[in-house]
Amino acid sequence: MKYSPASEAPLAVVTGASGALGAAINARLREHGWKTIATYRTRPPHSGERAVSDTTWVHFDTAVDASADALRDAVETHAGCLRAVFACVGAPSTKRAVADTPVAEFEAVHQANVLSLVRTWHALAHRARRDNASVLAVGSDAGRAARARNGPYSTAKAALESLVSTLAKEEQPHGVRVNLLAPSLIDSPLAQQVMSLKGVTDPESYYRELPWARPLSLDEVAAVCIDIATTPQWAYATGQTYPLGAAL
């Protein structure tokens, strides 16, 4: 939903906004007149990156309690109405068989993909309830596909889906909607990293084997995320997982 400069700009929180999809969501929101509070874990965006004037950047490490406090403080000091929360924090696995994957990797991937939403909600629940915010978490089709050599990631994304369903039931009486988008492969630096871990040496040939012979683009996934979270036609939906890919 686009807002004119004359109207009061709504506020959105985008966690993981220094990643490719989070950055795309953040950019589209700003282009449509939103104010955003965006989080990063390892580094803030370079000052030369485009259109950062309407974004407040907050360091957010999902393993550190103080990060939730910093995110909460940033939102509570903002005068705008919190309309949407986009939970984009995540991490891949190393694509090894379960027998060869250290328990520590399962823990780290679960921390990034599942507990990140828990910590985000601990920081934002009060404000989100007050403002009747909508929450959109980004999962993956891996949560249901459960492919071989992807155990930590698949189990984490399946847990995220369960968490979203539970959170939706708990928060519906407070006027908060919570949904999950589960896209297939997105054309991004992370996808390149994942394909490398899988031993893919010719990405273009790999893409030609996909439905429609291409991966999803960052822009189309970001547009779907924003549509589900913010537009009136989705106002009834909560507790849902929406796959985004070809069912072939």
Stockholm file with secondary structure:
# STOCKHOLM 1.0

chainA/1-248         MKYSPASEAPLAVVTGASGALGAAINARLREHGWKTIATYRTRPPHSGERAVSDTTWVHFDTAVDASADALRDAVETHAGCLRAVFACVGAPSTKRAVADTPVAEFEAVHQANVLSLVRTWHALAHRARRDNASVLAVGSDAGRAARARNGPYSTAKAALESLVSTLAKEEQPHGVRVNLLAPSLIDSPLAQQVMSLKGVTDPESYYRELPWARPLSLDEVAAVCIDIATTPQWAYATGQTYPLGAAL
#=GR chainA/1-248 SS CCCCTTSCCCEEEEETTTSHHHHHHHHHHHHTTCEEEEEESSCCCCTTSSCCTTEEEEECCTTCHHHHHHHHHHHHTCCSCEEEEEECCCCCCCCCCGGGSCHHHHHHHHIIIIIHHHHHHHHHHHHHHHHTCEEEEECCTHHHHCCTTCHHHHHHHHHHHHHHHHHHHHHGGGTCEEEEEEECCBSSHHHHHHHHHTTCSCHHHHHHTSGGGSCBCHHHHHHHHHHHHHSGGGTTCCSCEEEESCCC
#=GC SS_cons         CCCCTTSCCCEEEEETTTSHHHHHHHHHHHHTTCEEEEEESSCCCCTTSSCCTTEEEEECCTTCHHHHHHHHHHHHTCCSCEEEEEECCCCCCCCCCGGGSCHHHHHHHHIIIIIHHHHHHHHHHHHHHHHTCEEEEECCTHHHHCCTTCHHHHHHHHHHHHHHHHHHHHHGGGTCEEEEEEECCBSSHHHHHHHHHTTCSCHHHHHHTSGGGSCBCHHHHHHHHHHHHHSGGGTTCCSCEEEESCCC
//
